[in-house]
Amino acid sequence: MTEYVELHSASAFSFLEGASQPEALIERATELGMHSLALTDRNGVYGSARFHTAAKRAGLQAHVGAEIAVASFGPRLAPPKWLPHQFGIEPARVSLLCESQTGYQNLCQLTTRFKLRERGKAEGSALLRDLQEFSEGLICLTGGDEGPLPLPWSRAVRRQAERRWRSWSLFMVRATCMSNCSDTRNVRKSGGTRLPLISRNLSSSRS
């Protein structure tokens, strides 16, 4: 059994980003010998019930969460122009994982709060004050290129982040891949902000 745990997978409920049904993700995780898996669909917990049920039947631990767009963090890093898949300007995202029933309730209230502000489908995003209000019971992962950290930080922004995130269970993500490549941008920022660091596979279940 592998000790690796994927904390950033997406199901087909994340349109154009995930292709597999929640049950298929659990089935593949079982084949790979994983003991647990996290589902972080975009801006919602749409597949979490099916994901949790399939994990329970397979004897795996399901970590429920969501990848939340946060307008207060500014735009996410755009892909290089030579890549065929491009997208418009989108808010940066962070992954929120539930560590308790309170966390799950807060994640549901958080997504409901900003979706009520949507003017059109899939246009909603949270604000920093929403994250602060519903932070109890949630673990925040800063993310890779979809997160707020790949863009340049000024010293003032760094101090502001430290102050605002002090009450969070916050982890900074370093992206790695099977060929031993590594994204060191967040590693450097981790040292400057004194945040704990975790590694994540670049070739995650997001497509």
C-alpha positions in Angstrom: 0.0 0.0 0.0 1.4 3.4 -1.0 1.7 6.2 1.5 0.9 8.8 -1.3 -2.4 10.6 -1.0 -3.8 12.6 -3.9 -5.3 15.8 -2.3 -6.4 17.5 -5.6 -8.5 15.3 -7.7 -11.5 16.4 -9.8 -14.4 14.3 -11.0 -16.6 14.8 -14.1 -18.6 17.3 -12.0 -15.8 19.8 -12.7 -16.6 20.4 -16.4 -13.5 20.5 -18.7 -11.2 19.7 -15.8 -12.2 16.2 -14.6 -13.4 13.2 -16.7 -14.0 10.4 -14.3 -17.1 9.7 -12.1 -16.4 9.7 -8.4 -16.8 5.9 -8.2 -14.1 5.5 -10.9 -11.7 7.6 -9.0 -12.1 5.4 -5.9 -11.8 2.3 -8.1 -8.5 3.6 -9.6 -7.2 4.6 -6.1 -7.9 1.1 -4.9 -6.0 -0.4 -7.9 -3.0 1.8 -7.1 -3.0 0.7 -3.4 -3.9 4.1 -2.0 -5.5 4.2 1.5 -7.3 7.5 1.0 -8.1 10.1 -1.6 -9.5 13.7 -1.6 -12.1 15.0 -4.0 -11.9 18.8 -4.7 -14.3 19.7 -7.5 -14.6 23.2 -8.7 -16.7 25.5 -6.5 -18.9 22.7 -5.0 -19.3 19.3 -3.3 -21.5 17.9 -6.1 -20.0 14.4 -6.2 -19.0 14.1 -2.5 -21.9 11.9 -1.5 -21.2 9.4 -4.3 -17.5 9.7 -3.6 -17.9 9.0 0.1 -20.2 6.1 -0.4 -17.9 4.4 -3.0 -14.9 5.0 -0.7 -16.7 3.4 2.3 -17.5 0.3 0.2 -13.9 0.0 -0.9 -12.5 0.5 2.5 -10.8 3.8 1.6 -10.8 7.0 3.6 -12.6 9.8 1.6 -11.4 13.4 2.1 -14.2 15.7 1.0 -13.4 19.2 -0.1 -13.7 21.7 -3.0 -11.5 24.0 -5.1 -12.9 27.5 -4.4 -12.4 30.5 -6.6 -11.5 33.6 -4.5 -11.9 37.0 -6.2 -9.9 38.8 -3.5 -6.7 36.9 -4.5 -6.8 38.4 -8.0 -6.5 36.4 -11.3 -4.9 32.9 -11.6 -1.8 32.4 -13.6 -2.6 32.1 -17.3 -1.2 29.1 -19.2 1.6 29.8 -21.7 0.3 31.0 -25.1 1.7 27.9 -26.9 -0.6 25.6 -25.0 -3.8 24.7 -27.0 -6.1 24.9 -24.0 -6.6 28.6 -23.0 -9.1 30.2 -20.8 -10.3 33.7 -19.9 -9.3 35.7 -16.9 -10.4 33.7 -13.8 -10.0 34.2 -10.1 -7.2 32.3 -8.3 -8.4 29.2 -6.5 -7.5 27.4 -3.2 -8.4 23.9 -2.2 -10.4 23.5 1.0 -10.5 20.1 2.8 -13.0 19.3 5.5 -11.4 18.0 8.7 -14.7 17.7 10.7 -18.4 17.9 10.4 -18.2 21.6 11.2 -15.8 22.0 8.3 -18.2 20.4 5.9 -21.0 22.6 7.1 -18.9 25.6 6.7 -17.8 24.6 3.2 -21.4 24.2 2.2 -22.3 27.6 3.7 -19.4 29.2 2.0 -20.3 27.9 -1.5 -24.0 28.8 -1.0 -23.0 32.3 0.1 -21.0 33.2 -3.1 -23.3 31.3 -5.5 -26.2 33.5 -4.3 -24.2 36.4 -5.7 -23.7 34.8 -9.1 -25.0 36.8 -12.0 -24.5 33.9 -14.4 -23.8 30.2 -14.2 -20.3 29.4 -12.9 -19.4 33.1 -12.5 -19.4 33.2 -8.7 -16.4 33.4 -6.5 -15.8 33.8 -2.8 -14.3 36.8 -1.1 -11.7 36.8 1.6 -14.2 37.8 4.2 -16.2 34.7 3.3 -13.2 32.5 3.9 -12.5 34.1 7.2 -16.1 33.7 8.3 -16.3 30.0 7.4 -12.8 28.9 8.1 -13.4 26.6 11.2 -12.9 23.0 10.4 -11.3 23.6 7.0 -7.7 23.0 5.8 -6.6 25.3 3.1 -4.1 24.3 0.4 -2.6 27.2 -1.6 -2.6 25.3 -4.9 -0.3 25.2 -7.9 -0.7 27.4 -11.0 -4.4 27.7 -10.2 -3.6 29.3 -6.8 -2.7 32.8 -5.7 1.0 32.2 -5.1 2.6 31.7 -8.6 2.1 35.4 -9.3 4.7 37.8 -7.9 4.2 38.9 -4.3 5.3 42.2 -2.9 6.5 42.5 0.6 3.2 44.3 1.6 1.1 41.5 0.1 3.1 38.9 1.9 2.6 40.6 5.3 -1.1 40.9 4.6 -1.3 37.2 3.8 0.5 36.3 7.0 -1.9 38.4 9.0 -5.1 37.3 7.4 -4.2 33.6 7.2 -2.9 33.3 10.8 -6.1 31.6 12.1 -6.2 29.1 9.2 -4.9 25.5 8.9 -2.9 26.5 5.9 -0.4 24.5 3.9 1.6 25.7 0.9 1.8 23.4 -2.1 4.9 22.4 -4.0 4.1 20.8 -7.3 6.2 17.8 -8.3 5.9 15.1 -11.0 7.0 11.6 -11.8 10.1 12.8 -13.7 11.4 14.5 -10.5 10.7 18.0 -11.8 9.7 20.5 -9.2 8.1 23.9 -9.0 10.2 25.9 -6.5 8.2 29.1 -6.5 6.1 28.1 -3.6 9.1 26.7 -1.8 10.7 30.1 -1.8 7.5 31.7 -0.6 7.1 29.1 2.1 10.4 30.1 3.6 9.3 33.8 3.6 5.9 33.2 5.2 6.9 30.4 7.5 4.0 28.2 6.2 4.2 24.4 6.3 4.9 22.8 2.9 3.3 19.8 1.2 4.1 18.2 -2.2 1.5 17.5 -4.9 1.7 15.6 -8.1 1.6 17.7 -11.3 -0.1 14.8 -13.0 -3.1 14.8 -10.7 -6.5 13.5 -11.5 -7.5 16.9 -13.0 -7.5 16.9 -16.8 
